Amino acid sequence: MSGTAPKTGENSSRIVTTPEVLGGDPRIAGSRISVLFVHERVEGRGLEPQTVADRHDLDVADVYRALAYYHEHPREMERLRRERTEAFESFRETLDRPDGVSPE
């Protein structure tokens, strides 16, 4: 993968960032599955790591690597969540809704 930068650390050797893939968010090498996506499925929704791996054609070890990366980089993950929320809110404000239609 040209231009793919592996993240440092034993647990994250398969976690990469590539500016042109997922906006540079950390992801599992060889996929478009982000660290945040894996965390949301396993710790947010309570899915088993093996289930996430099976559903997305991943090695279960990569699911665990993504979870380890998430917990090893809390500031980066918080920044990504904040950026995602801000982008969503910004987009939401640009929507042209018919009169009387509320986003809530």
SVG drawing of the C-alpha trace seen along z (x, -y; Angstrom):
<svg xmlns="http://www.w3.org/2000/svg" viewBox="-45 -27 51 42">
<polyline fill="none" stroke="black" stroke-width="0.4" points="0.0,0.0 1.8,-3.0 1.5,-6.0 0.2,-4.0 1.9,-4.9 1.8,-2.2 1.2,-3.4 3.8,-2.7 3.5,-0.1 3.3,3.6 -0.5,3.8 -1.1,1.4 1.2,2.8 -1.8,3.4 -3.4,0.1 -2.5,-2.4 -3.4,-5.9 -3.5,-7.0 -4.6,-10.6 -6.7,-9.6 -8.5,-6.8 -11.1,-7.6 -9.7,-11.1 -6.6,-9.7 -8.5,-8.2 -6.7,-5.1 -8.0,-2.0 -7.2,1.7 -4.6,2.2 -6.1,3.6 -9.6,2.4 -11.7,-0.7 -12.7,0.3 -11.8,-2.4 -10.7,-2.0 -13.7,-4.1 -16.0,-1.8 -14.7,1.3 -14.9,-0.3 -18.5,-1.4 -19.5,2.1 -17.7,4.0 -17.9,1.6 -20.8,-0.6 -23.2,2.1 -21.9,5.0 -21.0,7.2 -18.4,9.9 -15.1,9.2 -15.4,12.5 -18.8,11.3 -17.4,8.0 -14.5,9.9 -16.9,12.3 -19.3,9.6 -16.5,7.5 -14.2,10.2 -11.4,9.3 -9.0,11.3 -10.2,11.3 -6.7,10.3 -7.1,7.1 -10.3,6.3 -8.5,6.6 -5.6,4.5 -8.1,1.8 -9.6,1.9 -6.1,1.7 -5.2,-1.2 -8.4,-3.0 -7.5,-2.7 -3.8,-3.5 -4.7,-6.8 -7.5,-8.4 -6.7,-12.0 -6.6,-11.1 -9.9,-9.2 -11.6,-12.1 -10.4,-14.5 -11.8,-12.3 -15.1,-12.0 -15.2,-15.8 -14.4,-16.4 -17.1,-13.9 -19.7,-15.6 -18.7,-19.1 -18.9,-17.9 -22.3,-16.4 -23.7,-19.5 -22.3,-21.7 -23.9,-19.5 -27.1,-19.4 -27.3,-23.2 -27.0,-23.3 -30.0,-21.0 -32.8,-22.7 -36.0,-21.5 -39.6,-22.2 -41.4,-24.7 -42.6,-23.0 -40.1,-20.1 -37.9,-19.9 -34.7,-17.8 -35.8,-16.5"/>
</svg>
